[in-house]
Amino acid sequence: MHRATILAAALVLGLAAAPALAYGPHDPNCVECHSIHAAKGKAILAVAPLTSEKNPATGSGAAGDVSLCLGCHNEDEGIMPIALMSTHPVGMKPNKVKVPADLLKKDGTLGCMSCHDPHPANPNYKYLQGNVAKGSDVGKFCSLCHPEQADKGAFATAPAKVPAKQ
């Protein structure tokens, strides 16, 4: 009887954990990024923003959603580390390309969340803001801002945007 109870509990826990694994590191319960009782940043963030990395686009330390994302995505944490020196420019107003207004932050700058939505309700490849067919249509998404670099025959239409959160 005791063994059956343990097996049933393990089955329930396994089934409950399966959806979380489907989302990757951004859990559906919000507590990896948000914490009411142990907040380390604004918006009840459970992750301490990393502001020490210099942003090559601005010359200053990382700020806003960039510093939040770097709180986990850095060499020390080891979660898909991102170096601002070798990634897409962020923390600045685009001046070489026309970015759709709905991808810019309120102040008109690009941030990590201009292209990525880390919330588990977004099942798209690498949490991109648009449906990119599990990665095979990433070029379509990039062509929203970089149409001159896209193969126009392959990407006649842009991917569907993820619906705005209510």
C-alpha positions in Angstrom: 0.0 0.0 0.0 2.8 2.4 0.9 4.6 1.7 -2.3 1.5 2.4 -4.4 1.0 5.8 -2.6 4.6 6.8 -3.4 4.3 5.7 -7.0 1.0 7.6 -7.4 2.7 10.7 -5.8 5.6 10.4 -8.2 3.3 10.1 -11.2 1.3 13.2 -10.1 4.5 15.2 -9.6 5.9 14.0 -12.9 2.8 15.0 -14.8 2.7 18.4 -13.0 6.3 19.1 -14.0 5.9 18.1 -17.6 4.4 21.5 -18.7 7.2 23.4 -16.9 9.8 21.4 -18.9 8.0 22.2 -22.1 8.6 25.9 -21.5 12.3 25.5 -20.9 14.0 27.6 -18.2 11.1 30.2 -17.9 8.7 28.4 -15.6 4.9 28.7 -15.9 4.7 29.5 -12.1 6.5 32.9 -12.4 8.8 32.4 -9.4 12.0 32.0 -11.3 11.7 35.7 -12.3 9.3 37.1 -9.8 9.2 37.0 -6.0 6.9 38.8 -3.6 9.0 38.0 -0.5 12.5 38.0 -1.8 12.4 40.8 -4.5 15.8 41.9 -5.8 14.7 44.4 -8.3 11.7 46.5 -9.5 8.4 44.7 -10.4 9.0 42.1 -7.6 11.9 40.5 -9.6 13.5 37.5 -8.0 16.6 38.0 -10.2 19.1 40.7 -9.4 19.6 42.8 -12.5 23.2 42.7 -13.9 24.2 46.2 -14.6 28.0 45.7 -14.5 28.3 44.7 -18.2 29.0 47.7 -20.4 26.6 48.1 -23.3 28.6 48.8 -26.4 25.6 50.6 -28.0 25.4 53.2 -25.2 28.8 53.1 -23.5 27.1 52.7 -20.1 26.1 49.8 -17.9 23.2 47.5 -18.9 19.8 48.8 -17.8 16.1 48.0 -18.0 15.0 44.7 -19.4 18.6 44.2 -20.7 20.0 44.1 -17.1 17.1 41.9 -16.0 17.8 39.3 -18.7 21.5 39.4 -18.0 20.7 38.6 -14.4 20.4 35.0 -15.6 22.0 35.0 -19.0 25.6 35.6 -17.9 28.8 33.5 -17.5 28.4 33.2 -13.7 24.9 31.8 -13.9 25.7 29.8 -17.1 22.2 30.0 -18.5 22.7 30.6 -22.2 25.3 33.4 -21.5 24.9 36.5 -23.5 27.7 39.1 -24.0 26.5 42.5 -25.1 29.6 42.9 -27.2 28.6 40.0 -29.4 24.8 40.2 -29.6 22.1 42.3 -31.3 22.4 45.9 -30.2 20.0 46.8 -27.4 19.4 49.8 -25.1 19.5 52.3 -28.0 17.2 53.9 -30.5 17.5 52.2 -33.9 18.8 54.6 -36.5 19.8 52.3 -39.4 16.6 50.3 -39.7 12.9 51.0 -39.3 11.6 48.9 -36.4 7.9 48.4 -36.1 6.6 50.6 -33.2 5.1 47.6 -31.4 8.6 46.1 -31.0 10.1 49.2 -29.4 9.9 50.0 -25.7 7.9 53.0 -24.6 11.0 55.2 -24.8 11.6 54.2 -28.4 14.6 51.9 -27.7 15.3 48.3 -28.4 15.5 45.9 -25.5 15.7 42.2 -25.1 11.9 42.0 -24.9 11.6 43.9 -28.2 12.2 40.5 -29.9 11.7 38.1 -27.0 8.8 37.5 -24.6 10.1 35.4 -21.7 6.6 34.6 -20.4 5.6 30.9 -20.6 2.4 31.8 -22.5 4.7 32.4 -25.5 5.6 29.0 -26.9 7.6 30.3 -29.9 11.1 29.3 -30.6 13.6 31.0 -28.3 10.6 33.0 -26.9 10.6 35.2 -30.0 7.6 37.7 -30.4 6.5 36.1 -33.6 5.6 32.6 -34.7 8.7 31.3 -36.3 7.7 27.7 -37.0 10.0 26.2 -34.4 13.0 28.1 -35.8 12.6 27.5 -39.5 11.1 30.9 -40.1 13.4 33.1 -37.9 14.4 35.0 -41.1 10.8 36.1 -41.5 10.9 37.6 -38.0 14.2 39.3 -38.6 12.9 40.7 -41.9 10.5 42.8 -40.0 13.4 45.2 -39.3 15.9 44.0 -41.8 13.9 43.6 -45.1 16.9 44.5 -47.3 18.8 41.5 -46.0 15.9 39.0 -46.4 15.3 36.7 -49.3 12.1 38.3 -50.6 11.0 35.1 -52.4 11.3 33.0 -49.2 9.7 35.5 -46.9 6.8 37.1 -48.7 4.9 37.7 -45.5 6.0 38.4 -41.9 5.2 35.9 -39.2 2.1 36.3 -37.0 2.8 38.3 -33.9 2.0 36.8 -30.5 -1.2 38.4 -29.3 -0.7 41.2 -26.8 -1.1 40.3 -23.2 -4.4 41.5 -21.6 
